[in-house]
């Protein structure tokens, strides 16, 4: 037998070709019983939609792009996994595209990329999701988009966030509860506003506990392992070094752990270390990292569904969300050394 066609599915389900097309494209307003019959026919015939034919018929490429800059590969992998799952369920393909964030011409380049590749829409990861010039360019060009973890939570219909400031304040309180008073902090990428909110949570928790904030115990990184190494060398060479250090990302925390081992500083006996994200690296290093588990896979999936709902013009589409993160306590934190 040859490959099943959309006409074969329509015939078996007893519906029109247009109805099959609406089911395949996940369009709204198909009666549940009709939808079930079409899905059953698709399974029985092992029907696979022809992307090119769908594109020609609907003036749509069924291709969306995911843009990234983040130097932490594990972060992107988790976001990508959630986006791919949502695309597969929605009958779309995903294009992964790295960007040069420092390029002043980036907004125009991305707009041209979307036009030249006929992308139906874009998913922006941080720090791109905070880039006003890029968002304005895409809006002006009529290119649908969804934003992951923007610092401002005022674009509810097309963004998904997490509780960065609140959960980092909670993590800081936990470290304080262990007796630590000299607590360092490694700040992440300066243009990623959600990461800056983690810093705000840290400072708020110190203030609430009546502890003095010390700028000398703060170092700025860029979310990468290498920047964690650089900051660790600065903080751990101090005459009075901190007894605990909170890093804005797990990759920077891993860089900190490597330098502590190099200096003969025992974790957590001499120094407590925490991160943020709970990427696979967090439980592979020694000791395993106390961190904050960010729902990255869910955020990637949610953002993709927000974009697909826009493309279907679904009036009842799901709104953006603030998905909670949670503290994961492992062996890298302990009581303040005597």
N, C-alpha and C positions, 0 to 999 in steps of 0.2 A: 504494500500500500504506500502511496505517496504521502507527503506531509499534509496534515489536516489544514483546511483553510477556514477562514472566518465564516464562509458560507456553510461549510459542513457543521460548524457549531450551531449556527442559527437554525439550520434544518433539524438537527437532533433536539434542540431545546424548544423548537416551535415558536421562535421569535424572529424579529427582523434582524438584518445585519447591523443596523444602526443601534439596536438594543444591545447586541453583543459588544459592539464598540464602546458603548457607554459603560458596560460592566468592566471591560478590560481596562479602560482608562480611569476607573474608579470615580466616575461622575455621579453626582447625587440624583435623587428622584427616580430611582429604579425600584419597583415594588420588591419587597423581600422574597416573595415566592418566585418571582421571575429571576431575580438575582441568583437564587439557589439553583434553579434549573440550568441557567447558563453556566454557572461554576461547575455543576455536575457534568455537563456536556464537555466542557473544557478538559476536565480530568479524564473522562472516558476516552476522549480523542487524543489526549496528550498534545493539545493544541498550544503552540508557542506563538505569540504575536510577532509579526514582522515589523521591526522598529522603523524601517524605511517606509513601509506602506503606511504605518500609523502617522508618521511625520508628514507625508504627502497629503494624507486625507484630512488631518487636523491642523495643518499649518503649525506644527509643533515638533520639536526635535526629541522630546522625552529625555532630555539630557540636562542635568543641573550641575553647577560647579560648586566645589567646596574650596575656598581660598584660605591659605594659612601662611603664617610667618613664624610662629612659635618655634624656638630652637629645641624645645623638648619633644623629641619624636614620639615618646610614649603618650603624651597628651593628645597629639593628633591622631594616633592609632586608635585610641578609645573613642574619640569623637567620630572618626571615620567609620568605625564598626557600627555605631548606632545609626549613622546616616545611610550606610549601605543597606542595613536591614530595612529601614523605612522606604528607601528607593525600590528595593526588590519587591516589597509588599505593594507599592504603588505603581509598579510597572515602569519605573524610570531607571536611567543609568546615571552614574556619578562620575564627574571629572574632577580629579584632585589637582589643584594648581598652586605651586609655591609662588610667593610674591616677595619682591624686594621692597621692604617697608620704607626704606630711606629714600626711595626714588620719588622725587617731587612730582613726576608725571604719572604716578601710579593710578589715580582715578581715571584718567583718559585711557591708559593701557587696559585697565580692567573692563571699561565700557566697550572698547574695541574687541577685546577677547570675547565678551559675551555676544557681541554682534557677529563676529567672524565665525564663531563656532556654533552659532544659533542656540546658545544656551537659553533654556526657558526661565532660569532664575539662578540666584547665587546664595550660598550660605557663607556668612562671614564669621571667622573665628577671631578671638582677640590676638593682637590689639587692633586688627582691621575693623572689628565690630564697634570700636570707639572712634573711628576715623570719620569725622563729620564731612570732610571734603569728598570722600569716596561715596558715602551714603547719599549726599546731595547730588553727585554726578549720576549715580544709578537711578535715583528717583526721577531726575530730569530726563533720563533716557528711557524711562518706563520699564526698567528691568526689575522684576520682583525679587525680594531678598528676605532673608531671615538672619537674625543676629544671635550669636552665642556669647553669653556672659558680658554684655555691655555694662559699663559702670553705671550709667543712668538707667533706671527702670521705668522709663516713660514711653516706651514703644511696645506696649503690651501685646499688640496684635501680631507682632513678628519678631519677638525676642524671648529667649529663655535664659534665666539667671540662677544663681544659687546664693545662699546667705553668707557671703564671704566675711563681712564685718562681724556679724553676730557669732559665727562659729569660731572665728579666730580669737575673739574676745573670750569665748568659753575655753578654748585651748590654753590661752594665757592664764586664765584663772586656775586651770588644772596645774600648770607649772608652778604657779605661786603657792598652791596648796601643798606642794612638795617641799616647801621651805625656801625656794629660790627667790632672791631679791635682786641680784645683779643678772639681769636677763638681756641677752643680746637679740638683735633682730636683723635678718637679711631681707631687704626689700627687693621686690621683683622688678620686671620691666616698667620703666617710668611711664610709658604710654598705655599700659594696660590698667585701666581704671579699677577693674575688679580686684586686681592684685594690690593696688594701693588701698582698697577698702580693708584688706587683711591687716595692713599696717595701722589703719585707723582703729580697728578692733583691738589690736595689741595695746596701743596707747590708751584707749578708753579703759581697758581692764586694769592697767597700771594705776591710772587715776582713781578708779573706783576702790582699789586696794590701798590707796594712800602711799603708793611708791613713787619715787622721783624718776621722771623720764630722763635718760641720759643719752644725748645725741652721740656721744663717743662710743656707745655700744650698738650703734646702727650703721649698717653698711649697705650700699645699693648694688644689686646685681642685675642680671637681665633674664632670669629664669633658667639659665643654663648651668650645667655641671661646672664648667670652667669658671664662671663668675662666682659660684659657691666656693671654689678653691681659693680664688683671690680674696674674697671677703673673710674666709676662715683664717688665712694667714695674717690679715690685719687684726682681727679680733682676738686670736689666740696668742699673739705675740705681745699683747698688752701686759704691763707689769701686774695689774689686777684684772685678770681676764674674767669674763662672765662665767657663771656656774651653769647656765643654761642658754641655749640659742635656739630661737624659732626662725625657720627659713620659710619664705613665701611659697616655695615649690619643693617637691621631693628631690628634683635633680640638683638644686642648690644645696639641699641638706646632705645629699650623698657626697657632694664635693667637700662639704664641711667634715663629714665623717672620715673621709680619706686623709685629710690634713691632720685631724686629731690622732689617727693611727700613726701617721708619720712623726708627729711630735711626742708620741708616747703618752698621750692623754687618754685615759680609760673612759669608755662610755658604757654605762651611765655613772660609774663610780666618781669620776672627776668632772664630767660634763654631761648634761642632758641635752639631747638634740631632738627637734621635731621638724616635720615638713608639712606639706599641703598637697593634696591630689590623690594619694594612695595609688600611684602607678605601680606596675610590677616590680620596679627597682626597689620600692620601699620595703618589701619583705624578702628581697634577695641579698641585700647588703648585711653586714654584721656590725653591731646587732641590728635586728629588724627595727624599722623606723616607726616611732609613734607619729601619727600623721592625721590628716583630715581627709576622709573619703569623699571626694567630689563625684557626683553622679554624671560623669562625663559621657558614658555611653547613652544614658537616658537623655542627656541634653542634646547630643547629636541627633538622636532619633526624633525628639520633640521638635527641634528646630526644622528638621527636614519635613516633618508632617505639617508644620505651620506654612512652609513654603508651598508644599503640594496643595494644601487647601486654598491658598491664594490662586494658584494656577487653575484650580477647578472652579474658582469663583463660588466657593461654598459659603453661603450666607450663615450657616450654622457652624462654621468652622471653629475649632478649638482655639482658645486664646493662649498667649504666652504663659509662662509659669515661672515661679521661683521655687526650684526644687531644692530641698534641704540637703546639706552635707552633714557628716557625722564624724565624731572623733574616734579614732582607732588607736587604742593604747597598746604599745608593744614594748620591747626591752630597751629602747634607746633613752628612756626617761626614768629617773629615780630620785630619791631624796637628795637634798642639797648636801654636798660633802662637808664633813665636820672641819 
